[in-house]
């Protein structure tokens, strides 16, 4: 399989860099770009000025997070000859396929998968933190962002099955599993239950609170625990699939629903619809790059026809084809990134 071959090539070429600053990578852009616009949307010439999607890496993300200059993600694969493989990757945002670095990898004859990922500066060194699932048990692990051995920091009380359910404020790690929402010091230690909850699919933070989506609502609980409050509701009585939290005064929530709806709401304010309802589609991830709302959406049958969209202000959403199972969208002022079941992609503005 193509993924397994590339996985092996990266293993051979793997190299490390050291330092207390977040590791920098050579970010040479891939040459093959193409213009794309959604045939279902009418957009201006300026709004059509997108390049891509361009492949960043031929690995399907199990979790993805950007920094200022880099991308960090997990990926999983299976070979009938070698069993199960799971890895943590790092690459510059302009990465060409095959140049990404493997920070940590594991193999097993039994199923093992890596999921959500985040990172933080702790004690003068940068670390990545990720979810590792095997045998129905979920661990939170830490690996240096320069690569190396992974250390188990915690075993979650229940299995972690959601996407984008691990986050950090640099002091604590926060995550959700099948039974609740938790926090733990960055170096490990006691796990504190912040809220009992089931069906959590996404989680985010601001300075004071943890926000999480479950079913038809978004909830907030203080980082120190206590009362849980519902702060936003699905607009169409269909489940919320993902959220993005933009800290501020006030904090603003973005969310993606079944039935294609994408919405945003400042805390204490009014819900605004970014993408209207279409029951043949489901929105799978959402983000905000400081100017544009970003989201992925897929057909409700098998996620087998997906698009990635960006919307600037009150303008018309601009789409690119996103393959099968598109998710994990996020971006900055120059590009946005998403994964699907085949690869990790970049779209330039």
Number of C-alpha atoms within 10 A of each C-alpha: 9 9 18 17 9 16 21 11 13 18 15 10 12 15 13 12 10 14 12 13 11 19 17 16 18 14 15 12 15 14 8 10 16 13 13 17 19 16 10 8 11 13 16 11 7 8 18 18 14 19 18 18 23 23 23 27 23 22 28 23 29 25 24 27 22 22 14 11 16 19 19 25 28 28 23 24 19 18 12 7 7 11 14 18 22 24 24 28 24 26 26 24 25 20 24 20 18 18 20 23 22 26 25 20 19 15 17 14 13 10 17 21 22 27 28 26 28 23 24 22 17 13 9 10 15 19 21 23 26 25 28 24 20 14 10 11 14 22 21 25 20 25 20 20 29 23 22 14 11 19 14 15 19 18 16 20 18 15 20 27 19 20 22 27 27 27 23 20 13 12 14 17 22 25 29 33 23 18 18 19 26 23 25 19 16 20 13 17 11 10 17 14 19 22 20 13 16 15 16 28 23 24 27 24 22 16 11 12 16 26 25 29 28 18 17 19 18 23 21 22 21 18 18 13 17 11 10 15 13 14 17 23 18 22 19 14 13 18 20 30 24 32 28 23 22 19 16 11 8 12 15 17 23 26 29 28 29 26 25 25 24 31 21 22 18 20 15 11 11 10 17 13 15 20 21 11 18 14 13 12 20 27 30 27 29 28 25 22 17 11 12 20 23 27 31 31 28 26 20 18 10 9 17 14 17 25 21 30 24 24 19 16 11 8 12 17 24 25 25 22 17 23 18 18 21 30 30 23 25 24 24 18 11 9 17 25 26 28 31 22 17 18 20 24 23 26 23 19 16
